[in-house]
């Protein structure tokens, strides 16, 4: 993964034997955590 902005955003994709895996990490000044 590559950090692309000052907010700390990264996104990566991978094909696995179970299907497509998407990982998205975002680090900003928020008061909540959202996991999908």
N, CA and C atoms as an extended XYZ file, in Angstrom:
108
Properties=species:S:1:pos:R:3:atomname:S:1:resname:S:1:resid:I:1 pbc="F F F"
N         0.840       -1.181        0.000 N   UNK     1
C         0.000        0.000        0.000 CA  UNK     1
C         0.881        1.240        0.000 C   UNK     1
N         0.387        2.283       -0.614 N   UNK     2
C         1.110        3.541       -0.679 CA  UNK     2
C         0.260        4.640       -0.068 C   UNK     2
N         0.830        5.403        0.846 N   UNK     3
C         0.132        6.555        1.413 CA  UNK     3
C         0.063        7.629        0.335 C   UNK     3
N        -1.133        8.163        0.072 N   UNK     4
C        -1.322        9.093       -1.027 CA  UNK     4
C        -1.662       10.514       -0.602 C   UNK     4
N        -1.865       10.765        0.679 N   UNK     5
C        -2.232       12.118        1.087 CA  UNK     5
C        -1.846       12.347        2.542 C   UNK     5
N        -1.957       13.592        2.973 N   UNK     6
C        -1.618       13.943        4.351 CA  UNK     6
C        -2.606       13.348        5.356 C   UNK     6
N        -3.784       12.943        4.895 N   UNK     7
C        -4.766       12.345        5.794 CA  UNK     7
C        -4.470       10.875        6.046 C   UNK     7
N        -3.517       10.300        5.352 N   UNK     8
C        -3.160        8.899        5.553 CA  UNK     8
C        -4.147        7.958        4.906 C   UNK     8
N        -4.325        8.040        3.599 N   UNK     9
C        -5.261        7.204        2.867 CA  UNK     9
C        -4.500        6.199        2.020 C   UNK     9
N        -4.912        4.935        2.075 N   UNK    10
C        -4.311        3.889        1.252 CA  UNK    10
C        -5.398        2.907        0.845 C   UNK    10
N        -5.274        2.352       -0.368 N   UNK    11
C        -6.241        1.379       -0.860 CA  UNK    11
C        -5.498        0.338       -1.685 C   UNK    11
N        -5.836       -0.928       -1.479 N   UNK    12
C        -5.161       -2.007       -2.176 CA  UNK    12
C        -6.166       -3.091       -2.540 C   UNK    12
N        -5.900       -3.812       -3.639 N   UNK    13
C        -6.766       -4.887       -4.115 CA  UNK    13
C        -5.936       -6.158       -4.293 C   UNK    13
N        -6.575       -7.310       -4.078 N   UNK    14
C        -5.910       -8.592       -4.309 CA  UNK    14
C        -6.963       -9.627       -4.679 C   UNK    14
N        -6.633      -10.487       -5.627 N   UNK    15
C        -7.491      -11.615       -5.974 CA  UNK    15
C        -7.021      -12.827       -5.179 C   UNK    15
N        -7.942      -13.443       -4.442 N   UNK    16
C        -7.613      -14.609       -3.633 CA  UNK    16
C        -8.455      -15.789       -4.092 C   UNK    16
N        -8.214      -16.945       -3.519 N   UNK    17
C        -9.010      -18.122       -3.866 CA  UNK    17
C       -10.450      -17.988       -3.366 C   UNK    17
N       -10.700      -17.064       -2.423 N   UNK    18
C       -12.040      -16.828       -1.892 CA  UNK    18
C       -12.779      -15.732       -2.642 C   UNK    18
N       -12.073      -14.953       -3.459 N   UNK    19
C       -12.680      -13.837       -4.182 CA  UNK    19
C       -11.756      -12.636       -4.176 C   UNK    19
N       -12.317      -11.478       -4.467 N   UNK    20
C       -11.533      -10.249       -4.520 CA  UNK    20
C       -11.481       -9.605       -3.137 C   UNK    20
N       -10.290       -9.220       -2.712 N   UNK    21
C       -10.083       -8.591       -1.415 CA  UNK    21
C        -9.727       -7.129       -1.632 C   UNK    21
N       -10.446       -6.234       -0.962 N   UNK    22
C       -10.170       -4.804       -1.016 CA  UNK    22
C        -9.866       -4.314        0.391 C   UNK    22
N        -8.730       -3.643        0.541 N   UNK    23
C        -8.339       -3.074        1.830 CA  UNK    23
C        -8.206       -1.574        1.655 C   UNK    23
N        -8.925       -0.815        2.480 N   UNK    24
C        -8.877        0.646        2.432 CA  UNK    24
C        -8.620        1.157        3.842 C   UNK    24
N        -7.566        1.952        3.991 N   UNK    25
C        -7.202        2.508        5.293 CA  UNK    25
C        -7.218        4.020        5.191 C   UNK    25
N        -7.897        4.664        6.135 N   UNK    26
C        -7.996        6.121        6.136 CA  UNK    26
C        -7.786        6.612        7.558 C   UNK    26
N        -6.849        7.508        7.733 N   UNK    27
C        -6.558        8.073        9.047 CA  UNK    27
C        -6.765        9.579        8.997 C   UNK    27
N        -7.867       10.025        9.556 N   UNK    28
C        -8.190       11.452        9.597 CA  UNK    28
C        -8.749       11.784       10.973 C   UNK    28
N        -9.011       13.027       11.218 N   UNK    29
C        -9.553       13.464       12.506 CA  UNK    29
C       -11.060       13.227       12.543 C   UNK    29
N       -11.447       11.997       12.848 N   UNK    30
C       -12.863       11.643       12.962 CA  UNK    30
C       -13.108       11.085       14.353 C   UNK    30
N       -14.348       11.198       14.820 N   UNK    31
C       -14.701       10.718       16.155 CA  UNK    31
C       -15.342        9.335       16.120 C   UNK    31
N       -15.266        8.638       14.981 N   UNK    32
C       -15.868        7.324       14.880 CA  UNK    32
C       -14.996        6.424       14.014 C   UNK    32
N       -15.264        5.143       14.085 N   UNK    33
C       -14.552        4.147       13.287 CA  UNK    33
C       -15.585        3.385       12.471 C   UNK    33
N       -15.389        3.294       11.172 N   UNK    34
C       -16.317        2.577       10.293 CA  UNK    34
C       -15.575        1.427        9.636 C   UNK    34
N       -16.060        0.209        9.843 N   UNK    35
C       -15.461       -0.980        9.242 CA  UNK    35
C       -16.525       -1.649        8.392 C   UNK    35
N       -16.189       -1.886        7.123 N   UNK    36
C       -17.154       -2.510        6.208 CA  UNK    36
C       -16.632       -3.838        5.738 C   UNK    36
